[in-house]
Amino acid sequence: MRSRLYIPLALVLTWPTSAEAQLPNWSDEGLEQVAERLDEIGSAAFIVMSGHEVVLSWGRTETPFRMHSIRKSLLSALVGVSVARGELSLSSSLAELGINDKGLLTPAEQTATVEHLLASRSGVYHPAASETREARALRPTRGAFEPGQRWYYNNWDFNTLGTIFASARGQTVGDAFRDHLAQPLGFRDFDVERDFEYHLEPHHSRHPSYRFRLTARDLVRFGRLYLGQGRWEGAEIVPGEWVERSTRATSVMESDGTKGGYGFMWWVSGAEDPVIPDGSFTASGAGGQRLTVLPSLNTVVVHLMDTEAEGGPRIGSEAYDSLLRLLLAARVR
C-alpha cells in the first residue's frame, strides 16, 4: 500500500519548508480512506504535499485540467508582482486607468479602484464574460451599492483586472504567468499556447475572461510558493507582504470551512472552524477544482476534477470540505 500512496522525494524536487509549521505524521489507513473517497466522488487528480514529502499522489496528476476560477488566484500573484514593481497602484481608479465597458460605466462606478477589484467589492454590476447563470441571477442591479460598500463575487471585477494587468505589464496574462511563475517554479507541463486562452463575450463586455489548464503536479508547486511566503529556492518570486495581504480576509462570510472569508482573489478558511486550521487559504474553481494551503501544518492539497468530460462528476464546496476534513483526520497526533 505504501508504494501506491507515497512517492520518494527524489522523484519530485526539493521543496521549501516553513520552519515554524508543524509537520504532521499521516496514517496509512486514513490515507487509504481518502483514496476510497476520491474513487467514490469521481476525482481526477489529488496530491498532498507535507513538508518535503509527497504524502499522497492519486489519479492523473500529469494531465492538464481546466482551472475555472483558480485562474483568479493565479492572477492575484501576478498583480502582486506588478504592484511591487510600481507598474500598478492599488489606489488607481477605473477612470484614471481609462477603463470603460459596453454601454459605458457611470461616474460613480469609475471611482472603483484596483483594490476594490481584487477584493471583489467594485460595485460595478455589469454583465461579464464567463458569468454563470446563478451569478447572473444574483447580481445586484447597477448602482445598487457604491464601490467598496459590499462584497459580491463578481466576474466583471476579475476579468477587468486581467485587462488592467495586461495593459500595465505589456504582456498577456498567459505570457506573464509563463515568464514569472511557470518557468521559475519549474512547471513540467504548462504550454501557454495550449493551456491558456482569452474568452471574449462582446455582447456582454469588452473585457475577456482568461482561462488556464494546469496539471496537479504543477499546481502543487504554486501552492508551495505561497506556503513559502512567495520564495522559491532562495529567490523571491512573489513579495511575502503580498502573500500575507492577499490571503487575509477583507470580507467575512457566514460560513465555516474553506470559504469563511475572501481576500484578494483567495478564499480564507473560517477562523472558528473546528477542523480546518485558522490561517488556511484556498484557490477555488467550479466543479471541485481546489488548491488549499495549510501553513500551520506545512501542507498543500490539490484536488482536480475532469470538468470538461461530458456528463462527468463535479463536486461543490461542501463535498470538498468533507474530503479535506477526512484528510486532516488521517493525521497522527
C-alpha positions in Angstrom: 0.0 0.0 0.0 2.8 2.5 0.8 4.2 2.1 -2.7 0.8 3.2 -4.1 0.4 6.2 -1.9 3.9 7.5 -1.3 6.4 8.9 -3.8 10.1 9.3 -2.9 11.1 12.9 -2.7 13.9 12.3 -5.3 11.2 11.9 -7.9 9.7 15.3 -7.2 12.1 18.1 -6.3 13.5 19.9 -3.3 10.7 21.9 -1.6 11.0 25.0 0.6 10.0 24.4 4.2 8.3 26.6 6.7 10.4 26.2 9.8 7.7 27.2 12.3 5.0 24.9 11.0 4.0 21.6 12.5 4.9 18.6 10.4 2.1 16.0 10.6 2.6 12.3 10.6 0.0 10.5 8.5 -1.9 7.3 8.9 -1.7 4.8 6.1 -5.2 3.6 7.0 -6.5 7.2 7.0 -4.9 8.0 3.6 -6.5 4.8 2.2 -9.9 6.1 3.3 -9.1 9.4 1.4 -8.2 7.4 -1.7 -11.5 5.5 -1.4 -13.4 8.7 -1.2 -11.7 10.1 -4.3 -12.9 7.0 -6.1 -16.4 7.5 -4.9 -16.7 11.1 -5.9 -15.0 10.6 -9.3 -12.0 12.8 -8.7 -9.4 13.2 -11.5 -6.2 14.0 -9.6 -5.2 14.6 -6.0 -1.9 15.5 -4.3 -0.9 16.1 -0.7 2.5 17.6 -0.1 3.5 17.8 3.6 7.0 19.1 4.5 9.4 17.6 2.0 7.2 14.6 1.2 4.5 13.8 -1.3 2.2 12.1 1.2 -0.5 11.1 -1.3 -0.4 11.3 -5.1 -3.5 9.9 -6.8 -5.0 9.9 -10.2 -4.0 11.7 -13.4 -1.6 14.2 -11.8 0.2 14.8 -15.2 -2.9 15.6 -17.1 -3.9 19.3 -17.6 -7.4 20.2 -16.4 -9.4 23.3 -16.6 -8.8 25.5 -13.6 -12.0 27.6 -13.8 -11.9 30.2 -11.0 -8.5 29.1 -9.7 -7.4 31.5 -12.5 -8.2 34.4 -10.2 -5.7 33.4 -7.5 -3.1 32.9 -10.3 -3.7 36.5 -11.5 -3.6 37.7 -7.9 0.0 36.6 -7.6 0.9 38.4 -10.9 -0.8 41.6 -9.8 1.2 41.5 -6.5 4.4 41.4 -8.5 3.3 44.3 -10.7 2.3 46.4 -7.6 5.7 45.7 -6.1 7.4 46.9 -9.3 5.3 50.0 -9.4 3.6 49.0 -12.6 0.2 49.1 -10.8 -1.2 51.0 -7.9 -4.0 49.6 -5.7 -5.4 53.1 -5.4 -5.7 53.8 -9.1 -9.4 54.2 -10.2 -11.1 52.9 -13.3 -11.3 56.5 -14.5 -7.6 57.1 -14.1 -6.9 53.8 -15.9 -9.2 54.6 -18.8 -11.4 51.6 -18.1 -14.9 51.5 -19.5 -17.3 48.9 -20.9 -20.2 48.2 -23.2 -22.9 50.8 -22.6 -20.4 52.9 -20.6 -19.8 53.0 -16.8 -21.3 55.7 -14.6 -19.0 58.3 -12.9 -19.7 56.6 -9.6 -18.7 53.2 -11.0 -15.5 54.6 -12.4 -14.3 55.6 -8.9 -13.8 51.9 -8.1 -10.1 51.1 -7.6 -7.7 48.2 -8.4 -8.0 47.2 -4.7 -11.8 47.1 -5.0 -11.5 44.7 -8.0 -9.1 42.5 -6.1 -11.4 42.2 -3.2 -14.5 41.8 -5.4 -16.1 45.0 -4.0 -16.1 47.3 -7.0 -19.8 48.0 -7.0 -19.8 47.6 -10.8 -22.6 45.2 -11.6 -22.1 44.9 -15.3 -22.5 41.7 -17.4 -19.3 39.8 -17.7 -17.7 37.0 -19.7 -17.8 33.5 -18.1 -20.5 34.6 -15.7 -22.6 31.6 -14.5 -26.3 31.6 -14.7 -26.5 31.6 -10.9 -24.2 34.6 -10.6 -26.2 36.5 -13.3 -29.4 35.9 -11.3 -27.8 37.1 -8.0 -26.0 40.1 -9.5 -27.3 43.3 -7.9 -28.7 46.0 -10.1 -26.4 48.7 -11.5 -25.8 51.4 -8.9 -27.3 49.4 -6.0 -24.1 49.8 -4.0 -21.1 52.1 -4.1 -17.5 50.9 -4.7 -16.2 49.3 -1.5 -19.6 49.1 0.1 -20.5 45.4 -0.5 -18.8 42.1 -1.4 -20.2 40.3 -4.3 -18.3 37.5 -6.2 -18.1 39.4 -9.4 -16.6 38.1 -12.7 -16.6 41.7 -14.0 -14.1 42.6 -11.3 -11.8 39.7 -12.1 -12.0 40.0 -15.9 -11.4 43.7 -15.8 -8.4 43.3 -13.5 -7.0 41.0 -16.2 -7.3 43.7 -18.7 -5.7 46.3 -16.4 -2.8 43.9 -15.6 -2.1 43.1 -19.2 -2.0 46.8 -20.1 0.3 47.7 -17.2 2.6 44.7 -17.8 2.6 44.9 -21.6 2.0 41.1 -21.8 -1.0 38.8 -21.9 -1.9 37.2 -18.6 -0.8 33.9 -20.1 2.7 35.1 -21.1 3.2 36.8 -17.8 2.2 33.6 -16.0 4.7 31.6 -18.0 7.5 34.0 -17.5 7.1 34.9 -13.9 5.6 31.8 -12.4 5.6 28.7 -14.5 9.3 28.9 -15.6 10.8 29.9 -12.3 8.8 27.3 -10.4 9.9 24.6 -12.9 6.4 23.7 -14.1 6.8 20.5 -16.2 3.6 20.6 -18.2 2.4 24.1 -18.9 2.3 25.2 -22.5 1.0 28.7 -22.9 -0.2 28.1 -26.5 -2.2 25.0 -25.4 -3.1 25.8 -21.8 -4.1 29.5 -21.8 -6.7 31.4 -23.7 -8.8 34.5 -23.5 -12.6 34.2 -23.8 -14.5 37.2 -25.0 -18.3 37.7 -25.0 -18.6 41.0 -26.8 -22.4 41.1 -26.4 -21.8 41.3 -22.6 -18.5 43.1 -22.0 -15.3 44.4 -23.5 -13.2 42.5 -21.0 -12.4 38.8 -21.7 -12.0 36.2 -19.0 -8.7 34.3 -19.0 -8.7 30.5 -19.0 -6.0 28.2 -17.7 -5.4 24.4 -17.8 -2.8 23.1 -15.3 -1.7 19.7 -14.0 -2.0 18.8 -10.4 1.8 18.3 -10.1 2.3 21.9 -11.4 -0.4 23.4 -9.4 1.1 22.0 -6.2 4.3 24.0 -6.9 2.3 27.2 -7.0 0.8 26.2 -3.6 4.3 25.5 -2.2 5.3 29.0 -3.4 2.6 30.5 -1.3 3.4 28.2 1.6 7.0 29.6 1.4 5.7 33.2 1.6 6.5 33.8 -2.1 10.0 32.4 -2.0 11.3 29.6 -4.1 14.8 28.1 -3.9 16.0 31.3 -2.1 14.5 33.7 -4.6 11.5 36.0 -4.0 9.0 35.2 -6.8 6.0 36.9 -5.2 6.5 39.5 -2.4 5.9 38.0 1.0 3.9 41.0 2.1 1.6 40.4 -0.9 1.1 36.7 0.0 0.1 37.7 3.5 -2.2 40.5 2.5 -3.9 38.7 -0.4 -4.7 35.6 1.8 -6.1 37.6 4.7 -9.8 38.1 4.7 -11.1 41.5 3.7 -14.7 40.2 3.7 -16.0 37.7 6.2 -18.7 35.1 5.2 -21.2 33.5 7.4 -19.8 30.0 7.0 -17.1 27.7 8.3 -14.9 25.6 6.1 -12.6 26.8 3.3 -14.9 29.7 2.4 -15.1 31.6 5.6 -13.8 34.8 4.1 -12.4 36.4 1.0 -9.1 38.2 0.5 -7.6 39.4 -2.8 -8.9 36.6 -5.1 -8.2 33.9 -2.5 -10.7 32.2 -0.2 -9.8 32.2 3.5 -10.8 29.5 6.0 -13.3 30.4 8.8 -11.4 31.3 12.0 -13.9 29.3 14.1 -13.8 26.1 12.0 -13.1 23.2 14.4 -11.1 21.1 11.9 -9.5 23.2 9.2 -6.7 25.3 10.8 -7.1 29.0 11.1 -4.9 30.8 8.5 -5.5 28.3 5.7 -6.5 29.6 2.3 -7.8 28.2 -0.9 -7.9 28.8 -4.6 -11.3 27.5 -5.8 -12.8 26.7 -9.2 -16.2 25.4 -10.3 -16.8 21.6 -10.2 -14.3 20.8 -7.5 -11.0 22.4 -8.6 -9.1 23.3 -5.4 -5.7 24.3 -4.1 -5.6 24.6 -0.3 -2.6 25.8 1.6 -2.4 24.9 5.3 0.5 26.9 6.7 0.2 25.7 10.3 0.7 22.1 9.0 3.3 22.9 6.3 0.9 21.2 3.9 -0.5 21.8 0.4 -3.5 20.0 -1.1 -4.6 19.9 -4.7 -7.8 18.4 -5.9 -9.0 18.4 -9.5 -12.0 17.0 -11.5 -12.2 16.5 -15.2 -14.9 19.1 -15.7 -14.6 19.0 -19.5 -15.7 15.4 -19.7 -19.3 15.3 -20.9 -21.6 14.4 -18.1 -18.6 13.9 -15.8 -18.8 14.2 -12.0 -18.5 17.5 -10.2 -18.4 18.4 -6.5 -19.2 21.6 -4.6 -17.7 23.3 -1.5 -19.5 21.1 1.0 -18.1 17.9 -0.6 -14.6 19.3 -0.9 -14.6 20.5 2.7 -15.7 17.0 3.7 -12.9 15.5 1.8 -10.4 17.9 3.4 -11.7 17.1 6.8 -11.3 13.3 6.1 -7.7 14.0 5.0 -7.0 16.0 8.2 -8.4 13.2 10.3 -5.6 11.0 8.8 -3.0 12.9 10.8 -1.3 11.0 13.6 -1.2 13.4 16.5 
